[in-house]
Amino acid sequence: MVSKILRKTLTKPTKDCRKSRRRKTPTKKVVNTSSIVISTINRSICTCQRRLLKLFTKCTPLNTPNRRKNRSLHLKKIEEDTTPLLKSPIFFESLPPLEFPEKKTVFLDLDETLIHSKTDPPPEKFDFIVRPKIDGEILNFYVLKRPGVDELLEEMGKRFEIVVFTAGLKEYASLILDRLDSKGVISHRLYRDSCKEVEGKFVKDLSDLGRDLKRVVIIDDNPSAYVFQPENAVPVIPFINDLGDQELQRVMKFLEFADCFEDMRDAVAVHNLDANCKSNV
């Protein structure tokens, strides 16, 4: 724009230029031209600033509020690239310190270990019903308690810290535990959000929970759940509806036996070796 103004000024006839000089003092002309130049430069600067801001916004989509979808996809891609097999909660909290430090800790699974549940239609045998709201829908779950579960919780709660660690959703599992734990012997409850997802399977990593692995044992029917600490695990047969099941009585005998060991992993090794020998006979 400056060049156009200057070009128009230079192409005026000489006579007109002389008249212009007679009408206006040189000082006024200099001031007027300077104002035009300054105004043009300011507009150019503003235009450049807008263009730079627009360009910067396109280059940084993660900081732009209206690009949340792209941001989540980008972060998901970063997570998949850096941890292709392991996905764990970003903010994972350990259990509170032991109320009684002399107690050892028993982690108990819920589904198919302590109980079995199913949705509609109702099964022939069940002990109670829970109705959690999951994804906005209320569902009926018919729960059958495993034989011996009440005795296990009551007796072992006196000697051990009992922690139920389930891969089930909190909305569902908490209602079942409220019914099971009427006497309040379960010290803590851990749900799916405390698990780690490995190749689509939920794993219960005991090393992140603030407990010495020498003093813990996990009772679970799913080997994938304790893949990080198999030396701390006592497997049980999955429970469906067998009212003559004796697995929890066997667990109680093991816990009485294991309480004499300084390292629970030694007790687990002896127990599993004995179980393997009996199964091979």
JOWO-V399729 format. One record per residue. PSI is psi in whole degrees, -180 to 180 (999 if undefined). BURIAL is b if it has 9 or more other C-alpha atoms within 8 Angstrom, else e. D_CENTER is the distance of its C-alpha to the mean C-alpha in Angstrom with 1 decimal. Layout:
# JOWO-V399729
[[PSI BURIAL D_CENTER] [PSI BURIAL D_CENTER]]
This chain:
# JOWO-V399729
[[-38 e 58.7] [-42 e 60.5] [-37 e 62.2] [-43 e 63.4] [-46 e 64.9] [-36 e 66.6] [-41 e 67.9] [-38 e 69.4] [-40 e 71.1] [-23 e 72.7] [4 e 74.1] [148 e 76.1] [152 e 79.9] [-39 e 81.6] [-43 e 83.6] [-35 e 80.6] [-39 b 79.1] [-41 e 82.2] [-39 e 82.2] [-38 e 78.6] [-32 b 79.5] [-32 e 82.4] [-35 e 80.3] [141 e 77.3] [152 e 77.4] [-33 e 75.5] [-45 e 73.4] [-38 e 72.1] [-41 b 71.4] [-43 e 69.4] [-44 e 67.3] [-44 e 66.7] [-40 e 65.7] [-40 e 63.3] [-41 e 61.6] [-44 e 61.1] [-45 b 59.7] [-43 e 57.3] [-41 e 56.1] [-42 b 55.5] [-41 e 53.6] [-43 e 51.4] [-38 e 50.6] [-40 e 49.8] [-43 e 47.5] [-41 e 45.6] [-43 e 45.4] [-40 e 44.0] [-43 e 41.4] [-43 e 40.2] [-41 e 40.1] [-40 e 38.3] [-42 e 35.7] [-42 e 35.2] [-42 e 35.0] [-39 e 32.4] [-40 b 30.2] [-32 e 30.3] [-16 e 29.4] [69 e 26.3] [-22 b 24.3] [-22 b 21.0] [6 e 22.8] [124 b 24.4] [-34 e 23.0] [14 e 24.4] [37 b 22.5] [-36 b 19.0] [-45 e 18.9] [-37 b 20.1] [-46 b 17.7] [-39 e 14.6] [-38 e 16.5] [-44 e 17.5] [-37 e 14.2] [-40 e 12.9] [-40 e 16.2] [-44 e 15.9] [-42 b 12.6] [-35 e 14.5] [-37 e 17.5] [-34 e 16.3] [77 e 14.0] [-25 e 15.5] [-28 e 14.7] [125 b 11.6] [123 b 8.0] [160 e 5.9] [142 b 3.4] [-44 e 6.1] [94 e 7.5] [127 e 7.9] [136 e 11.1] [166 e 13.9] [155 e 16.1] [159 e 19.1] [153 e 22.3] [132 e 24.5] [-37 e 26.9] [97 e 29.5] [-22 e 29.1] [-15 e 31.6] [144 b 29.4] [166 b 27.3] [133 b 24.0] [120 b 23.5] [121 b 20.2] [130 b 21.0] [165 b 19.3] [-72 b 20.0] [131 b 20.8] [1 b 23.9] [-52 b 24.2] [-30 b 25.1] [172 b 25.5] [138 b 25.7] [155 b 25.0] [160 b 25.8] [-175 b 26.2] [146 e 29.6] [157 e 32.3] [140 e 32.8] [173 e 33.5] [-36 e 36.8] [129 e 35.3] [157 b 32.5] [-37 e 32.3] [171 e 30.4] [139 b 28.4] [149 b 25.2] [77 b 24.4] [157 b 20.8] [113 b 20.0] [123 b 17.5] [39 e 17.2] [2 e 20.3] [133 e 22.4] [125 e 23.7] [149 b 23.9] [125 b 26.2] [123 b 25.1] [117 b 28.1] [129 b 27.3] [123 b 29.6] [142 b 29.4] [140 b 30.1] [129 b 33.5] [0 b 33.4] [-39 b 29.9] [-42 e 31.5] [-40 e 33.7] [-50 b 30.9] [-43 b 28.8] [-47 b 31.9] [-46 e 33.5] [-23 b 30.7] [-21 b 29.2] [-27 e 32.5] [-19 e 32.0] [159 b 28.4] [118 b 25.1] [123 b 23.4] [119 b 19.6] [123 b 18.4] [106 b 15.3] [151 b 14.6] [3 b 12.4] [160 b 13.7] [147 b 12.3] [-39 e 13.0] [-33 b 15.6] [-53 b 17.5] [-35 b 17.3] [-35 e 18.0] [-38 b 21.3] [-43 b 22.4] [-31 e 21.8] [-35 e 23.8] [-37 e 26.6] [-41 e 26.5] [59 b 26.3] [-23 e 29.3] [1 e 30.5] [40 e 27.3] [-14 b 27.3] [121 b 23.5] [-42 e 22.3] [157 e 18.5] [132 e 16.1] [137 b 12.7] [-166 b 10.9] [-34 b 8.6] [-9 b 5.4] [-2 b 7.3] [166 b 8.1] [136 b 8.0] [120 b 9.1] [112 b 12.6] [44 e 15.0] [1 e 13.7] [145 e 13.8] [121 b 11.5] [139 b 12.6] [100 b 13.0] [108 b 13.5] [-15 b 16.1] [-16 e 16.7] [8 e 13.9] [5 b 15.0] [24 b 18.2] [143 b 20.7] [124 e 23.5] [-18 b 23.1] [-20 e 26.9] [25 b 26.5] [155 b 23.8] [147 b 23.9] [133 b 21.7] [117 b 23.3] [147 b 21.8] [-10 b 23.4] [111 e 21.0] [-27 e 21.6] [-25 e 18.5] [-31 b 16.5] [32 b 18.3] [-25 e 19.0] [-30 e 18.1] [64 b 20.6] [-25 e 23.2] [-10 e 25.8] [4 b 24.2] [138 b 24.0] [108 b 26.6] [149 b 26.2] [158 b 27.6] [134 e 29.0] [139 e 26.9] [133 b 28.4] [-70 e 29.4] [19 e 32.6] [105 e 35.0] [-7 e 36.5] [12 e 38.3] [140 e 35.2] [14 e 35.6] [-42 e 32.3] [-29 b 31.3] [-38 b 34.8] [-38 e 34.4] [-41 e 31.1] [-41 b 33.0] [-39 e 35.8] [-44 b 33.4] [-36 b 31.8] [-39 e 35.4] [-42 b 36.3] [-24 b 33.3] [-17 b 33.8] [-10 e 36.8] [141 b 35.0] [-39 e 33.8] [115 e 31.2] [-25 b 29.4] [-30 b 28.8] [-40 e 32.6] [-40 b 32.8] [-42 b 30.3] [-44 b 32.4] [-43 e 35.5] [-48 b 34.2] [-35 b 32.8] [-43 e 36.0] [-40 e 38.1] [-39 e 36.1] [-38 e 36.6] [-41 e 40.3] [-36 e 40.8] [-25 e 39.1] [-13 e 41.4] [999 e 44.5]]
